[in-house]
Amino acid sequence: MKILTLLTGAAALAATVLSLGSCSDDRTYAELLNDEKYAVNNFLADYCVENAIPADTVFKTVAEYGDDAPYYRLDEDGNMYMQVVDAGTPGDTAVLNELIYFRFTRFSIETYEDGEFGYWEGNEEVVTGNHSFRYGNYEISSSYSYGTGIQAPLQYLPIDCQVNLVVKAAVGMPSEMSNVRPWLYRLRYYRPKS
């Protein structure tokens, strides 16, 4: 009986979550997820997509990195796809809780049409105002405020890499999760200068 009650409660919770709509247009959460999936698929249709990164995670050929490189799916659910623009210096890997600075420009994938984006934002071109996180430490707000997605490339690449990263809302900024908006991030990572 307890199992039935738990299952009924879980089903009710799932139905409630799926029925939540956006305040602006009364679309359900399920519809927003479908829109997000469509937008990401529309963007990725213009690129080669690989279901896995190279086995040794060393991007050594022009076919594996650069502006024409494929997008590599980083997770089983398809929440992140990474294009390696610059593979960085081999061996210069991040360690748990290390302070990492990053610069980014992000583009709303929903606005992507004919190879162009209608909306972008970020700090890539700003001389001051670095953003940072503690690698792998999601207990502090600065590491979590941009979501878990922006740290994912550092599992495979050195700190001085540059990537383009498709980030769905599930791994994006917690403050934006209910909007269910996918973004393309252009990211560069740095260590603090000593």
C-alpha positions in Angstrom: 0.0 0.0 0.0 2.9 2.4 0.8 4.4 1.7 -2.6 1.1 2.5 -4.3 0.8 5.7 -2.3 4.3 6.7 -3.2 3.7 6.0 -6.9 0.5 7.9 -6.9 2.2 10.9 -5.2 5.1 10.7 -7.7 2.6 10.6 -10.6 0.7 13.6 -9.3 4.0 15.5 -8.8 5.1 14.6 -12.4 1.7 15.8 -13.7 2.0 19.0 -11.8 5.5 19.7 -13.1 4.5 18.9 -16.7 1.4 21.2 -16.4 3.5 24.2 -15.2 3.3 26.8 -17.9 5.4 29.8 -18.8 3.8 33.0 -17.4 4.3 34.8 -20.7 2.5 32.5 -23.1 0.8 29.7 -21.1 2.8 27.0 -22.8 3.3 23.8 -20.7 6.7 22.7 -19.5 6.5 19.7 -21.9 5.8 22.1 -24.8 8.8 24.2 -23.8 11.0 21.1 -23.7 9.8 20.2 -27.2 10.6 23.7 -28.4 14.0 23.5 -26.9 14.7 20.1 -28.5 13.6 21.5 -31.9 15.8 24.6 -31.6 18.9 22.5 -30.7 18.2 20.0 -33.5 17.7 22.9 -36.0 21.1 24.4 -35.0 23.0 21.1 -35.0 21.6 20.2 -38.4 24.1 22.6 -39.9 27.0 20.7 -38.3 28.5 17.2 -38.1 27.6 15.7 -34.8 29.5 12.8 -33.1 27.8 10.8 -30.4 31.1 10.5 -28.4 34.3 12.4 -28.0 37.6 10.7 -29.2 38.5 7.8 -27.0 41.7 9.3 -25.8 40.1 12.7 -25.4 43.1 14.2 -27.2 41.9 16.4 -30.0 45.0 16.2 -32.2 43.8 16.5 -35.8 42.2 19.4 -37.7 39.1 17.2 -38.1 38.7 17.0 -34.3 39.1 20.7 -33.5 38.7 24.1 -35.1 35.8 26.1 -36.6 34.7 23.2 -38.8 35.1 20.5 -36.2 32.1 18.3 -35.2 30.0 18.9 -32.2 30.5 16.0 -29.7 27.6 14.9 -27.5 28.9 15.1 -23.9 26.1 13.4 -22.0 23.7 10.6 -22.5 20.6 12.9 -22.4 21.9 15.2 -25.1 21.9 18.3 -22.8 25.4 19.4 -24.0 27.3 19.3 -27.3 30.8 20.6 -27.5 32.8 21.8 -30.5 36.5 22.1 -29.7 37.9 25.4 -31.3 41.3 25.3 -29.6 42.4 22.1 -27.8 44.7 23.9 -25.5 48.0 22.7 -23.9 47.9 18.9 -23.2 48.3 18.1 -19.5 47.2 21.5 -18.2 44.1 20.0 -16.5 41.9 21.5 -13.8 41.8 20.0 -10.4 38.9 19.7 -8.0 38.0 23.1 -6.4 40.6 25.0 -8.4 39.6 28.6 -9.2 39.0 29.0 -12.9 38.2 32.2 -14.7 36.2 32.2 -17.9 35.1 34.5 -20.6 32.1 33.8 -22.8 29.7 35.0 -25.4 26.4 33.2 -25.5 23.8 33.1 -28.2 20.2 32.2 -27.9 19.7 29.1 -30.1 16.0 29.8 -30.4 17.0 32.8 -32.5 19.2 30.8 -34.9 18.2 31.1 -38.5 20.2 30.8 -41.7 23.5 30.5 -39.9 22.9 33.7 -37.8 21.9 34.4 -34.2 19.5 37.2 -33.3 20.6 37.6 -29.7 23.9 37.4 -27.8 25.4 38.4 -24.5 28.5 37.9 -22.4 31.9 39.2 -21.2 34.2 37.9 -23.9 35.0 41.3 -25.3 35.1 43.1 -21.9 38.6 44.0 -20.5 37.4 43.7 -16.9 34.8 41.7 -15.1 36.0 38.1 -15.2 33.6 35.4 -14.2 34.8 32.4 -12.2 33.9 29.1 -10.6 35.5 26.5 -8.4 35.9 23.5 -10.6 33.6 20.7 -9.6 32.5 22.4 -6.4 28.8 23.1 -6.7 28.4 23.9 -3.0 29.2 27.6 -3.5 27.0 29.9 -5.5 29.7 31.2 -7.9 30.3 27.7 -9.1 26.6 26.9 -9.6 25.2 30.2 -10.8 26.1 29.5 -14.5 25.0 25.8 -14.2 26.9 22.6 -14.4 27.2 22.8 -18.2 30.0 25.4 -18.5 32.4 23.3 -16.5 31.9 20.1 -18.5 34.5 20.8 -21.2 37.2 20.8 -18.5 36.6 17.1 -17.9 38.1 16.5 -21.4 40.3 19.5 -22.2 43.1 21.6 -20.6 42.3 24.9 -18.9 43.5 27.0 -21.8 41.1 25.5 -24.3 38.4 27.3 -26.3 35.1 25.6 -27.1 31.6 26.2 -28.4 29.1 24.5 -26.1 25.4 23.9 -26.7 23.8 24.0 -23.3 20.2 23.0 -22.7 18.3 24.5 -19.7 18.7 21.3 -17.6 22.4 22.1 -17.2 22.2 25.8 -17.7 21.8 28.7 -15.2 19.4 27.6 -12.4 17.7 31.1 -12.6 16.8 30.3 -16.2 15.7 26.7 -16.0 12.0 27.5 -16.1 12.5 29.4 -19.3 13.8 26.2 -21.0 16.0 28.2 -23.4 19.0 26.6 -25.0 22.2 28.6 -25.5 25.4 28.3 -27.5 28.3 29.4 -25.4 31.7 30.4 -26.8 34.0 29.8 -23.8 37.6 30.4 -22.9 39.1 29.3 -19.6 42.0 30.8 -17.6 43.9 30.4 -14.4 44.2 33.5 -12.2 47.4 35.3 -12.8 49.8 35.2 -9.9 
